């Protein structure tokens, strides 16, 4: 047994699923955030259970050779990045091992997990900022990020993983709030106005969208806000209304204050028109690597029909259309389907069709209408695919299935079922999309076993 608040010497020997270090004390696994494999430390026990415990570093006796000094001034206070204290080589190996552990233990497969495709740019890679606002210690409006496991704001506009262009924009919005006494939202009593500052930056074109998310029907002095933002190169300014008591950042209603409410970016040689609600990957350069990896795995022929399930605004569908006879995209969000259709027109692509609805139901309807697919690409949310959808994919009976996953555990669960139903799991390729965080994307090829 371990005693709460007692301090024990230990060595970190592995990692947990969220990047926290793991040591064993009295044969009990202890999870220790901000530790690195190889650290020799004194651990203070914070919480105990029968077979595991949680602790924190009391002091480091001997640091691991993989421990580095984080560049960020608020690291450990901000609830964003959680593995910035690891060397990048150690981070990549941790992510590869995380995927491999899920494949081995959940899917029960011995498929090789390839080295993670690394990022060339470690800092300033995020092209989307959604930052909450609140009051600083002096009672002035301030923007920053929530501290770990709380909604207390740590003021910090200069986040090192955000695109540098966002810094003067954030400072301008905060200055506008203070100059005109625009109060930040207070979630405790549901008062105030501005909840979040939301910025999207098109890496390839340089176009910038800024939205202020408000808790009220309207906000004053918006002309002054627009006048402050235009000199910073902002293409469009939006007031997004979110009056719900929720952790969801954006509301459903947009008021366009300047511009047309959209920006255009380029990805894999294609143009995409993006609105506030469009899903568009936050790391431009790594997304191109991710999609190229998926296309290489899919090995699409000119005579192939491709189903792209969870297609969003059509990024993967339209890329696949370059190689295929026909692509059919399926997405449950109506606005995303309209965006996908418009993006097909924008790129003069005529061999892509898009359908709105539940993926399983739309797939069933397409099958009933005689549609067949040689290749199916799936890019589900973190919860993975439901069994109904997988069974519909099995009914389609494609030669190849390419699974793009943001969650190794649900990926492994779904691979296990595909494998049991006659699909051979081939290459497993992780891609580092979110440097300094424990998240990892993975591309997996599955091939039908013809009996």
C-alpha positions as a LaTeX table, in Angstrom:
\begin{tabular}{lrrr}
\hline
Residue & $x$ (\AA) & $y$ (\AA) & $z$ (\AA) \\
\hline
Unk1 & 0.00 & 0.00 & 0.00 \\
Unk2 & 0.97 & 3.62 & $-0.57$ \\
Unk3 & 0.13 & 6.43 & 1.80 \\
Unk4 & $-1.35$ & 9.69 & 0.56 \\
Unk5 & 0.99 & 12.71 & 0.93 \\
Unk6 & 3.97 & 10.45 & 1.62 \\
Unk7 & 7.12 & 10.88 & $-0.50$ \\
Unk8 & 8.86 & 7.89 & $-2.17$ \\
Unk9 & 11.97 & 7.61 & $-4.34$ \\
Unk10 & 11.30 & 6.10 & $-7.79$ \\
Unk11 & 12.45 & 5.85 & $-11.40$ \\
Unk12 & 10.13 & 6.51 & $-14.34$ \\
Unk13 & 10.13 & 3.43 & $-16.56$ \\
Unk14 & 7.23 & 3.96 & $-19.01$ \\
Unk15 & 4.40 & 6.27 & $-20.06$ \\
Unk16 & 0.64 & 6.41 & $-19.61$ \\
Unk17 & $-1.84$ & 7.12 & $-22.40$ \\
Unk18 & $-1.74$ & 10.89 & $-21.79$ \\
Unk19 & 2.05 & 11.16 & $-21.74$ \\
Unk20 & 2.43 & 11.06 & $-17.96$ \\
Unk21 & 5.40 & 9.10 & $-16.64$ \\
Unk22 & 4.79 & 5.79 & $-14.83$ \\
Unk23 & 6.87 & 4.30 & $-12.04$ \\
Unk24 & 6.25 & 1.34 & $-9.76$ \\
Unk25 & 6.38 & 1.70 & $-5.98$ \\
Unk26 & 5.65 & $-1.35$ & $-3.80$ \\
Unk27 & 4.49 & $-3.05$ & $-7.02$ \\
Unk28 & 1.85 & $-0.35$ & $-7.60$ \\
Unk29 & 1.81 & 1.73 & $-10.79$ \\
Unk30 & 2.07 & 5.44 & $-10.03$ \\
Unk31 & 1.22 & 8.00 & $-12.72$ \\
Unk32 & 3.36 & 11.15 & $-12.51$ \\
Unk33 & 2.64 & 14.08 & $-14.89$ \\
Unk34 & 5.58 & 16.07 & $-16.37$ \\
Unk35 & 8.04 & 13.25 & $-15.78$ \\
Unk36 & 10.22 & 11.56 & $-18.40$ \\
Unk37 & 11.23 & 7.94 & $-18.83$ \\
Unk38 & 14.61 & 7.62 & $-17.08$ \\
Unk39 & 13.95 & 10.36 & $-14.49$ \\
Unk40 & 14.99 & 9.44 & $-10.95$ \\
Unk41 & 12.70 & 11.41 & $-8.68$ \\
Unk42 & 11.03 & 11.73 & $-5.32$ \\
Unk43 & 7.26 & 11.29 & $-5.80$ \\
Unk44 & 4.59 & 12.72 & $-3.53$ \\
Unk45 & 1.45 & 10.54 & $-3.58$ \\
Unk46 & $-1.70$ & 12.57 & $-4.23$ \\
Unk47 & $-4.35$ & 9.89 & $-4.77$ \\
Unk48 & $-4.46$ & 6.13 & $-4.22$ \\
Unk49 & $-6.53$ & 3.20 & $-5.47$ \\
Unk50 & $-6.14$ & $-0.56$ & $-5.09$ \\
Unk51 & $-3.86$ & $-1.14$ & $-8.07$ \\
Unk52 & $-2.60$ & 2.32 & $-9.02$ \\
Unk53 & $-1.92$ & 5.80 & $-7.70$ \\
Unk54 & $-1.32$ & 9.36 & $-8.84$ \\
Unk55 & 1.60 & 11.45 & $-7.73$ \\
Unk56 & 3.60 & 14.56 & $-8.51$ \\
Unk57 & 7.30 & 15.28 & $-8.73$ \\
Unk58 & 8.54 & 16.50 & $-5.36$ \\
Unk59 & 12.05 & 16.93 & $-6.71$ \\
Unk60 & 14.27 & 15.44 & $-9.42$ \\
Unk61 & 17.20 & 13.42 & $-8.08$ \\
Unk62 & 18.70 & 12.70 & $-11.51$ \\
Unk63 & 17.06 & 13.90 & $-14.75$ \\
Unk64 & 16.58 & 11.64 & $-17.74$ \\
Unk65 & 18.79 & 12.24 & $-20.76$ \\
Unk66 & 15.50 & 12.85 & $-22.63$ \\
Unk67 & 14.41 & 15.70 & $-20.33$ \\
Unk68 & 14.65 & 19.22 & $-21.78$ \\
Unk69 & 13.78 & 22.71 & $-20.54$ \\
Unk70 & 10.44 & 23.85 & $-22.07$ \\
Unk71 & 10.53 & 27.13 & $-24.00$ \\
Unk72 & 7.06 & 28.20 & $-22.86$ \\
Unk73 & 6.87 & 30.57 & $-19.89$ \\
Unk74 & 3.55 & 29.18 & $-18.64$ \\
Unk75 & 4.20 & 25.47 & $-19.30$ \\
Unk76 & 2.80 & 23.37 & $-16.48$ \\
Unk77 & 0.30 & 26.08 & $-15.58$ \\
Unk78 & $-1.53$ & 26.24 & $-18.90$ \\
Unk79 & $-3.66$ & 23.18 & $-19.66$ \\
Unk80 & $-2.56$ & 22.96 & $-23.30$ \\
Unk81 & 0.74 & 21.23 & $-24.12$ \\
Unk82 & 1.63 & 18.39 & $-21.77$ \\
Unk83 & 4.88 & 16.81 & $-23.02$ \\
Unk84 & 7.03 & 19.84 & $-23.86$ \\
Unk85 & 9.54 & 18.64 & $-21.25$ \\
Unk86 & 10.50 & 15.66 & $-23.48$ \\
Unk87 & 13.11 & 15.80 & $-26.22$ \\
Unk88 & 11.48 & 15.56 & $-29.65$ \\
Unk89 & 13.04 & 12.15 & $-30.33$ \\
Unk90 & 11.57 & 10.89 & $-27.05$ \\
Unk91 & 8.18 & 12.39 & $-27.93$ \\
Unk92 & 8.13 & 10.60 & $-31.28$ \\
Unk93 & 9.05 & 7.26 & $-29.73$ \\
Unk94 & 6.41 & 7.73 & $-27.01$ \\
Unk95 & 3.76 & 8.28 & $-29.66$ \\
Unk96 & 4.89 & 5.30 & $-31.72$ \\
Unk97 & 4.84 & 3.12 & $-28.60$ \\
Unk98 & 1.39 & 4.44 & $-27.66$ \\
Unk99 & $-0.01$ & 3.27 & $-31.01$ \\
Unk100 & 1.86 & $-0.04$ & $-30.81$ \\
Unk101 & 0.57 & $-0.76$ & $-27.29$ \\
Unk102 & $-3.02$ & $-0.26$ & $-28.45$ \\
Unk103 & $-2.51$ & $-2.48$ & $-31.50$ \\
Unk104 & $-0.92$ & $-5.22$ & $-29.37$ \\
Unk105 & $-3.18$ & $-5.13$ & $-26.32$ \\
Unk106 & $-6.57$ & $-4.18$ & $-27.77$ \\
Unk107 & $-6.48$ & $-5.43$ & $-31.36$ \\
Unk108 & $-4.26$ & $-8.41$ & $-30.41$ \\
Unk109 & $-2.26$ & $-7.88$ & $-33.61$ \\
Unk110 & 1.50 & $-8.04$ & $-34.12$ \\
Unk111 & 1.48 & $-5.66$ & $-37.08$ \\
Unk112 & 4.56 & $-3.44$ & $-37.24$ \\
Unk113 & 4.04 & 0.18 & $-36.22$ \\
Unk114 & 6.35 & 2.35 & $-38.31$ \\
Unk115 & 8.37 & 5.29 & $-36.92$ \\
Unk116 & 6.25 & 8.42 & $-36.55$ \\
Unk117 & 6.37 & 10.88 & $-39.47$ \\
Unk118 & 7.88 & 13.85 & $-37.68$ \\
Unk119 & 7.09 & 17.53 & $-38.00$ \\
Unk120 & 9.59 & 19.87 & $-39.60$ \\
Unk121 & 8.17 & 22.80 & $-37.64$ \\
Unk122 & 7.84 & 22.32 & $-33.87$ \\
Unk123 & 6.72 & 25.86 & $-32.98$ \\
Unk124 & 4.06 & 28.18 & $-34.45$ \\
Unk125 & 2.37 & 25.35 & $-36.35$ \\
Unk126 & $-1.29$ & 25.90 & $-35.35$ \\
Unk127 & $-3.35$ & 27.81 & $-37.90$ \\
Unk128 & $-6.40$ & 28.05 & $-35.62$ \\
Unk129 & $-6.62$ & 29.91 & $-32.30$ \\
Unk130 & $-9.60$ & 29.73 & $-29.97$ \\
Unk131 & $-8.63$ & 31.48 & $-26.79$ \\
Unk132 & $-10.88$ & 32.34 & $-23.82$ \\
Unk133 & $-10.95$ & 35.79 & $-22.25$ \\
Unk134 & $-11.41$ & 36.82 & $-18.64$ \\
Unk135 & $-10.09$ & 39.31 & $-16.10$ \\
Unk136 & $-6.51$ & 39.56 & $-14.92$ \\
Unk137 & $-5.50$ & 40.28 & $-11.32$ \\
Unk138 & $-5.95$ & 44.01 & $-11.93$ \\
Unk139 & $-9.49$ & 43.63 & $-13.25$ \\
Unk140 & $-8.59$ & 44.22 & $-16.91$ \\
Unk141 & $-9.66$ & 42.03 & $-19.82$ \\
Unk142 & $-7.03$ & 39.40 & $-20.65$ \\
Unk143 & $-6.72$ & 36.51 & $-23.07$ \\
Unk144 & $-5.00$ & 33.24 & $-22.29$ \\
Unk145 & $-5.60$ & 29.54 & $-21.80$ \\
Unk146 & $-7.34$ & 27.59 & $-19.08$ \\
Unk147 & $-5.07$ & 26.23 & $-16.40$ \\
Unk148 & $-4.86$ & 22.48 & $-16.01$ \\
Unk149 & $-8.20$ & 20.90 & $-15.04$ \\
Unk150 & $-9.87$ & 24.26 & $-14.37$ \\
Unk151 & $-11.41$ & 27.27 & $-16.09$ \\
Unk152 & $-9.02$ & 29.75 & $-14.49$ \\
Unk153 & $-7.36$ & 31.74 & $-17.27$ \\
Unk154 & $-3.58$ & 31.98 & $-17.47$ \\
Unk155 & $-2.97$ & 35.23 & $-19.44$ \\
Unk156 & $-0.79$ & 34.47 & $-22.47$ \\
Unk157 & $-1.37$ & 35.76 & $-25.99$ \\
Unk158 & 2.09 & 34.64 & $-27.17$ \\
Unk159 & 1.60 & 30.85 & $-27.25$ \\
Unk160 & 4.62 & 29.31 & $-28.99$ \\
Unk161 & 2.59 & 26.72 & $-30.95$ \\
Unk162 & 0.23 & 29.31 & $-32.47$ \\
Unk163 & 0.94 & 31.05 & $-35.76$ \\
Unk164 & 2.90 & 34.24 & $-34.96$ \\
Unk165 & 0.36 & 36.31 & $-36.89$ \\
Unk166 & $-2.18$ & 35.73 & $-34.13$ \\
Unk167 & $-0.26$ & 37.67 & $-31.46$ \\
Unk168 & $-0.93$ & 41.26 & $-32.65$ \\
Unk169 & $-4.53$ & 40.31 & $-33.44$ \\
Unk170 & $-5.14$ & 38.98 & $-29.93$ \\
Unk171 & $-3.51$ & 42.04 & $-28.43$ \\
Unk172 & $-5.68$ & 44.32 & $-30.60$ \\
Unk173 & $-8.92$ & 42.60 & $-29.54$ \\
Unk174 & $-7.98$ & 42.74 & $-25.83$ \\
Unk175 & $-7.05$ & 46.42 & $-26.19$ \\
Unk176 & $-10.42$ & 47.09 & $-27.86$ \\
Unk177 & $-12.21$ & 45.39 & $-24.96$ \\
Unk178 & $-10.34$ & 47.48 & $-22.39$ \\
Unk179 & $-10.63$ & 50.74 & $-24.34$ \\
Unk180 & $-14.40$ & 50.45 & $-24.70$ \\
Unk181 & $-15.15$ & 48.59 & $-21.45$ \\
Unk182 & $-16.41$ & 45.46 & $-23.21$ \\
Unk183 & $-16.73$ & 42.95 & $-20.34$ \\
Unk184 & $-15.49$ & 39.37 & $-20.71$ \\
Unk185 & $-17.93$ & 36.55 & $-20.09$ \\
Unk186 & $-18.22$ & 35.22 & $-16.54$ \\
Unk187 & $-19.35$ & 31.61 & $-16.67$ \\
Unk188 & $-20.07$ & 31.49 & $-12.93$ \\
Unk189 & $-22.95$ & 33.97 & $-13.13$ \\
Unk190 & $-23.54$ & 33.97 & $-16.91$ \\
Unk191 & $-22.78$ & 37.68 & $-17.27$ \\
Unk192 & $-20.48$ & 39.69 & $-19.51$ \\
Unk193 & $-20.06$ & 39.59 & $-23.25$ \\
Unk194 & $-16.94$ & 38.24 & $-24.98$ \\
Unk195 & $-16.29$ & 34.53 & $-24.35$ \\
Unk196 & $-13.56$ & 33.63 & $-26.84$ \\
Unk197 & $-11.37$ & 35.12 & $-29.54$ \\
Unk198 & $-11.30$ & 32.82 & $-32.55$ \\
Unk199 & $-8.71$ & 33.18 & $-35.34$ \\
Unk200 & $-8.09$ & 31.12 & $-38.47$ \\
Unk201 & $-5.05$ & 31.75 & $-40.65$ \\
Unk202 & $-4.73$ & 30.30 & $-44.16$ \\
Unk203 & $-1.12$ & 29.17 & $-44.32$ \\
Unk204 & $-0.87$ & 29.10 & $-48.11$ \\
Unk205 & $-2.74$ & 32.33 & $-48.95$ \\
Unk206 & $-2.18$ & 34.38 & $-45.80$ \\
Unk207 & $-5.89$ & 35.17 & $-45.44$ \\
Unk208 & $-7.07$ & 35.74 & $-41.85$ \\
Unk209 & $-10.47$ & 35.32 & $-40.20$ \\
Unk210 & $-11.24$ & 36.74 & $-36.77$ \\
Unk211 & $-14.39$ & 35.98 & $-34.78$ \\
Unk212 & $-15.35$ & 37.26 & $-31.37$ \\
Unk213 & $-17.66$ & 34.81 & $-29.60$ \\
Unk214 & $-20.18$ & 36.66 & $-27.46$ \\
Unk215 & $-22.76$ & 35.76 & $-24.82$ \\
Unk216 & $-25.10$ & 38.60 & $-25.83$ \\
Unk217 & $-27.30$ & 39.32 & $-28.85$ \\
Unk218 & $-24.96$ & 42.08 & $-30.00$ \\
Unk219 & $-21.93$ & 44.03 & $-28.87$ \\
Unk220 & $-21.13$ & 47.72 & $-29.22$ \\
Unk221 & $-18.19$ & 49.45 & $-30.89$ \\
Unk222 & $-17.77$ & 46.80 & $-33.58$ \\
Unk223 & $-16.78$ & 49.42 & $-36.17$ \\
Unk224 & $-13.85$ & 50.33 & $-33.94$ \\
Unk225 & $-12.92$ & 46.65 & $-33.67$ \\
Unk226 & $-12.92$ & 46.25 & $-37.45$ \\
Unk227 & $-10.86$ & 49.43 & $-37.85$ \\
Unk228 & $-8.27$ & 48.01 & $-35.44$ \\
Unk229 & $-8.05$ & 44.66 & $-37.26$ \\
Unk230 & $-7.95$ & 45.71 & $-40.93$ \\
Unk231 & $-4.38$ & 47.14 & $-40.72$ \\
Unk232 & $-3.25$ & 43.74 & $-39.38$ \\
Unk233 & $-4.23$ & 42.05 & $-42.65$ \\
Unk234 & $-7.52$ & 40.54 & $-41.48$ \\
Unk235 & $-9.78$ & 39.56 & $-44.41$ \\
Unk236 & $-13.02$ & 39.00 & $-42.52$ \\
Unk237 & $-14.39$ & 39.79 & $-39.05$ \\
Unk238 & $-17.32$ & 37.91 & $-37.52$ \\
Unk239 & $-19.40$ & 38.15 & $-34.38$ \\
Unk240 & $-20.41$ & 34.63 & $-33.33$ \\
Unk241 & $-23.27$ & 34.37 & $-30.85$ \\
Unk242 & $-23.12$ & 31.60 & $-28.23$ \\
Unk243 & $-25.56$ & 32.11 & $-25.34$ \\
Unk244 & $-25.54$ & 28.51 & $-24.14$ \\
Unk245 & $-24.01$ & 27.34 & $-20.86$ \\
Unk246 & $-21.57$ & 25.00 & $-22.57$ \\
Unk247 & $-17.91$ & 24.22 & $-23.13$ \\
Unk248 & $-18.51$ & 24.33 & $-26.90$ \\
Unk249 & $-16.70$ & 27.40 & $-28.23$ \\
Unk250 & $-18.85$ & 28.45 & $-31.20$ \\
Unk251 & $-22.56$ & 29.14 & $-31.33$ \\
Unk252 & $-24.77$ & 28.56 & $-34.37$ \\
Unk253 & $-25.32$ & 32.20 & $-35.42$ \\
Unk254 & $-22.77$ & 34.43 & $-37.14$ \\
Unk255 & $-23.02$ & 38.17 & $-37.78$ \\
Unk256 & $-20.51$ & 39.23 & $-40.43$ \\
Unk257 & $-18.95$ & 42.55 & $-39.46$ \\
Unk258 & $-16.48$ & 42.80 & $-42.33$ \\
Unk259 & $-15.65$ & 40.76 & $-45.43$ \\
Unk260 & $-17.59$ & 37.71 & $-46.55$ \\
Unk261 & $-17.16$ & 35.45 & $-43.51$ \\
Unk262 & $-14.76$ & 33.06 & $-45.25$ \\
Unk263 & $-11.11$ & 32.55 & $-46.05$ \\
Unk264 & $-9.47$ & 30.35 & $-48.69$ \\
Unk265 & $-6.52$ & 28.06 & $-48.02$ \\
Unk266 & $-4.67$ & 25.57 & $-50.22$ \\
Unk267 & $-3.88$ & 21.96 & $-49.38$ \\
Unk268 & $-2.32$ & 19.28 & $-51.59$ \\
Unk269 & $-2.65$ & 21.57 & $-54.61$ \\
Unk270 & $-6.36$ & 22.24 & $-54.00$ \\
Unk271 & $-8.25$ & 25.31 & $-52.79$ \\
Unk272 & $-10.66$ & 25.17 & $-49.86$ \\
Unk273 & $-13.13$ & 27.81 & $-48.75$ \\
Unk274 & $-13.33$ & 27.82 & $-44.95$ \\
Unk275 & $-15.98$ & 29.25 & $-42.60$ \\
Unk276 & $-15.92$ & 29.49 & $-38.81$ \\
Unk277 & $-17.55$ & 26.06 & $-38.46$ \\
Unk278 & $-15.53$ & 24.24 & $-41.14$ \\
Unk279 & $-13.36$ & 21.37 & $-39.92$ \\
Unk280 & $-9.89$ & 22.00 & $-41.30$ \\
Unk281 & $-6.78$ & 20.44 & $-39.78$ \\
Unk282 & $-4.76$ & 22.88 & $-37.64$ \\
Unk283 & $-1.29$ & 21.84 & $-38.84$ \\
Unk284 & $-1.06$ & 22.61 & $-42.56$ \\
Unk285 & 2.29 & 21.02 & $-43.38$ \\
Unk286 & 1.67 & 17.83 & $-41.43$ \\
Unk287 & $-1.82$ & 17.52 & $-42.92$ \\
Unk288 & $-0.29$ & 17.34 & $-46.37$ \\
Unk289 & 1.98 & 14.54 & $-45.14$ \\
Unk290 & $-1.00$ & 12.78 & $-43.52$ \\
Unk291 & $-3.12$ & 12.93 & $-46.67$ \\
Unk292 & $-0.25$ & 11.83 & $-48.92$ \\
Unk293 & 0.32 & 8.86 & $-46.59$ \\
Unk294 & $-3.38$ & 7.98 & $-46.86$ \\
Unk295 & $-3.33$ & 8.24 & $-50.67$ \\
Unk296 & $-0.21$ & 6.09 & $-50.91$ \\
Unk297 & $-1.90$ & 3.46 & $-48.74$ \\
Unk298 & $-5.16$ & 3.61 & $-50.73$ \\
Unk299 & $-3.30$ & 3.03 & $-54.03$ \\
Unk300 & $-6.28$ & 4.37 & $-55.99$ \\
Unk301 & $-6.55$ & 3.35 & $-59.65$ \\
Unk302 & $-8.19$ & 5.35 & $-62.45$ \\
Unk303 & $-11.06$ & 2.85 & $-62.62$ \\
Unk304 & $-11.74$ & 2.88 & $-58.84$ \\
Unk305 & $-14.75$ & 4.25 & $-56.99$ \\
Unk306 & $-13.87$ & 5.64 & $-53.56$ \\
Unk307 & $-16.13$ & 6.22 & $-50.57$ \\
Unk308 & $-14.86$ & 8.92 & $-48.17$ \\
Unk309 & $-16.78$ & 8.55 & $-44.90$ \\
Unk310 & $-16.75$ & 11.50 & $-42.46$ \\
Unk311 & $-15.65$ & 13.66 & $-45.39$ \\
Unk312 & $-16.11$ & 17.08 & $-43.76$ \\
Unk313 & $-15.62$ & 19.91 & $-46.26$ \\
Unk314 & $-14.17$ & 17.46 & $-48.79$ \\
Unk315 & $-10.43$ & 17.79 & $-48.22$ \\
Unk316 & $-9.63$ & 14.07 & $-48.60$ \\
Unk317 & $-12.44$ & 13.43 & $-51.12$ \\
Unk318 & $-11.20$ & 16.05 & $-53.56$ \\
Unk319 & $-7.60$ & 14.90 & $-53.19$ \\
Unk320 & $-8.69$ & 11.31 & $-53.90$ \\
Unk321 & $-10.68$ & 12.53 & $-56.92$ \\
Unk322 & $-7.37$ & 13.31 & $-58.65$ \\
Unk323 & $-6.70$ & 9.58 & $-58.88$ \\
Unk324 & $-10.14$ & 7.91 & $-58.95$ \\
Unk325 & $-12.93$ & 7.37 & $-61.44$ \\
Unk326 & $-15.44$ & 8.63 & $-58.87$ \\
Unk327 & $-15.47$ & 9.70 & $-55.22$ \\
Unk328 & $-18.51$ & 9.71 & $-52.94$ \\
Unk329 & $-18.22$ & 11.71 & $-49.73$ \\
Unk330 & $-20.53$ & 11.15 & $-46.74$ \\
Unk331 & $-20.93$ & 13.62 & $-43.86$ \\
Unk332 & $-23.62$ & 14.23 & $-41.23$ \\
Unk333 & $-23.11$ & 18.02 & $-40.90$ \\
Unk334 & $-25.22$ & 19.80 & $-43.58$ \\
Unk335 & $-23.03$ & 22.92 & $-43.68$ \\
Unk336 & $-19.93$ & 20.79 & $-44.26$ \\
Unk337 & $-21.61$ & 18.98 & $-47.17$ \\
Unk338 & $-22.49$ & 22.32 & $-48.79$ \\
Unk339 & $-18.89$ & 23.44 & $-48.29$ \\
Unk340 & $-17.65$ & 20.21 & $-49.88$ \\
Unk341 & $-19.87$ & 20.72 & $-52.94$ \\
Unk342 & $-18.70$ & 24.33 & $-53.28$ \\
Unk343 & $-15.07$ & 23.27 & $-52.90$ \\
Unk344 & $-15.54$ & 20.76 & $-55.72$ \\
Unk345 & $-16.79$ & 23.62 & $-57.93$ \\
Unk346 & $-13.95$ & 25.87 & $-56.75$ \\
Unk347 & $-11.44$ & 23.27 & $-57.96$ \\
Unk348 & $-13.43$ & 22.32 & $-61.08$ \\
Unk349 & $-13.69$ & 18.72 & $-59.92$ \\
Unk350 & $-16.61$ & 16.87 & $-61.51$ \\
Unk351 & $-16.08$ & 13.30 & $-60.30$ \\
Unk352 & $-16.95$ & 13.88 & $-56.63$ \\
Unk353 & $-20.42$ & 13.62 & $-55.10$ \\
Unk354 & $-21.41$ & 14.46 & $-51.53$ \\
Unk355 & $-24.29$ & 13.14 & $-49.40$ \\
Unk356 & $-25.54$ & 14.35 & $-46.05$ \\
Unk357 & $-26.70$ & 11.97 & $-43.32$ \\
Unk358 & $-25.70$ & 9.24 & $-40.90$ \\
Unk359 & $-22.74$ & 7.40 & $-42.42$ \\
Unk360 & $-24.21$ & 3.93 & $-41.96$ \\
Unk361 & $-27.64$ & 4.87 & $-43.31$ \\
Unk362 & $-26.26$ & 6.74 & $-46.32$ \\
Unk363 & $-23.91$ & 3.84 & $-47.11$ \\
Unk364 & $-26.85$ & 1.42 & $-46.97$ \\
Unk365 & $-28.88$ & 3.62 & $-49.33$ \\
Unk366 & $-25.98$ & 3.87 & $-51.77$ \\
Unk367 & $-25.57$ & 0.08 & $-51.74$ \\
Unk368 & $-29.30$ & $-0.35$ & $-52.38$ \\
Unk369 & $-28.95$ & 1.97 & $-55.38$ \\
Unk370 & $-26.21$ & $-0.22$ & $-56.81$ \\
Unk371 & $-23.16$ & 1.79 & $-55.79$ \\
Unk372 & $-19.97$ & $-0.16$ & $-55.12$ \\
Unk373 & $-16.62$ & 0.97 & $-53.77$ \\
Unk374 & $-13.15$ & $-0.34$ & $-54.50$ \\
Unk375 & $-11.63$ & 1.78 & $-51.73$ \\
Unk376 & $-13.18$ & 3.15 & $-48.54$ \\
Unk377 & $-11.49$ & 5.93 & $-46.55$ \\
Unk378 & $-12.71$ & 6.59 & $-43.00$ \\
Unk379 & $-11.63$ & 9.46 & $-40.75$ \\
Unk380 & $-13.93$ & 9.22 & $-37.71$ \\
Unk381 & $-14.04$ & 11.33 & $-34.53$ \\
Unk382 & $-12.24$ & 10.16 & $-31.37$ \\
Unk383 & $-14.99$ & 7.68 & $-30.50$ \\
Unk384 & $-14.15$ & 5.71 & $-33.66$ \\
Unk385 & $-16.68$ & 3.87 & $-35.85$ \\
Unk386 & $-19.87$ & 2.31 & $-34.54$ \\
Unk387 & $-20.45$ & $-1.34$ & $-35.36$ \\
Unk388 & $-23.32$ & $-0.51$ & $-37.71$ \\
Unk389 & $-21.06$ & 1.56 & $-39.91$ \\
Unk390 & $-18.33$ & $-1.08$ & $-39.99$ \\
Unk391 & $-20.89$ & $-3.68$ & $-41.02$ \\
Unk392 & $-22.06$ & $-1.40$ & $-43.84$ \\
Unk393 & $-18.46$ & $-1.06$ & $-45.00$ \\
Unk394 & $-18.17$ & $-4.84$ & $-44.93$ \\
Unk395 & $-21.34$ & $-5.03$ & $-47.04$ \\
Unk396 & $-19.71$ & $-2.69$ & $-49.54$ \\
Unk397 & $-16.87$ & $-5.23$ & $-49.64$ \\
Unk398 & $-14.08$ & $-2.87$ & $-50.78$ \\
Unk399 & $-10.67$ & $-4.17$ & $-51.77$ \\
Unk400 & $-8.96$ & $-1.72$ & $-49.44$ \\
Unk401 & $-9.96$ & 0.30 & $-46.38$ \\
Unk402 & $-7.80$ & 3.22 & $-45.23$ \\
Unk403 & $-8.50$ & 4.23 & $-41.63$ \\
Unk404 & $-7.27$ & 7.64 & $-40.42$ \\
Unk405 & $-7.49$ & 7.82 & $-36.63$ \\
Unk406 & $-6.91$ & 10.42 & $-33.92$ \\
Unk407 & $-7.38$ & 7.90 & $-31.08$ \\
Unk408 & $-5.18$ & 4.76 & $-30.92$ \\
Unk409 & $-7.49$ & 2.87 & $-28.54$ \\
Unk410 & $-10.67$ & 3.17 & $-30.64$ \\
Unk411 & $-8.58$ & 2.55 & $-33.75$ \\
Unk412 & $-7.32$ & $-0.72$ & $-32.28$ \\
Unk413 & $-10.84$ & $-1.77$ & $-31.24$ \\
Unk414 & $-12.10$ & $-1.22$ & $-34.80$ \\
Unk415 & $-9.08$ & $-2.91$ & $-36.43$ \\
Unk416 & $-9.77$ & $-6.00$ & $-34.34$ \\
Unk417 & $-13.29$ & $-6.26$ & $-35.72$ \\
Unk418 & $-12.23$ & $-5.61$ & $-39.32$ \\
Unk419 & $-9.55$ & $-8.26$ & $-38.98$ \\
Unk420 & $-12.03$ & $-10.81$ & $-37.60$ \\
Unk421 & $-14.28$ & $-10.13$ & $-40.60$ \\
Unk422 & $-11.63$ & $-10.87$ & $-43.20$ \\
Unk423 & $-9.45$ & $-7.76$ & $-43.60$ \\
Unk424 & $-5.70$ & $-8.00$ & $-43.24$ \\
Unk425 & $-4.22$ & $-5.10$ & $-41.30$ \\
Unk426 & $-1.19$ & $-3.84$ & $-43.17$ \\
Unk427 & 0.95 & $-0.77$ & $-42.62$ \\
Unk428 & 0.38 & 1.26 & $-39.44$ \\
Unk429 & 1.83 & 4.75 & $-39.89$ \\
Unk430 & 1.62 & 7.35 & $-37.09$ \\
Unk431 & 1.90 & 11.04 & $-38.05$ \\
Unk432 & 2.80 & 13.79 & $-35.59$ \\
Unk433 & 0.15 & 16.48 & $-36.07$ \\
Unk434 & 0.21 & 17.98 & $-32.58$ \\
Unk435 & 3.75 & 18.60 & $-31.36$ \\
Unk436 & 4.16 & 18.88 & $-27.56$ \\
Unk437 & 0.87 & 17.07 & $-26.90$ \\
Unk438 & 0.09 & 13.40 & $-26.33$ \\
Unk439 & $-2.22$ & 13.23 & $-29.38$ \\
Unk440 & $-1.16$ & 11.28 & $-32.46$ \\
Unk441 & $-2.78$ & 10.60 & $-35.83$ \\
Unk442 & $-2.44$ & 7.20 & $-37.47$ \\
Unk443 & $-3.03$ & 5.91 & $-41.00$ \\
Unk444 & $-3.76$ & 2.20 & $-41.38$ \\
Unk445 & $-4.27$ & 0.17 & $-44.55$ \\
Unk446 & $-6.56$ & $-2.87$ & $-44.44$ \\
Unk447 & $-6.85$ & $-5.20$ & $-47.40$ \\
Unk448 & $-9.64$ & $-7.68$ & $-48.12$ \\
Unk449 & $-8.54$ & $-11.31$ & $-47.90$ \\
Unk450 & $-10.02$ & $-13.01$ & $-50.96$ \\
Unk451 & $-10.80$ & $-16.63$ & $-50.18$ \\
\hline
\end{tabular}
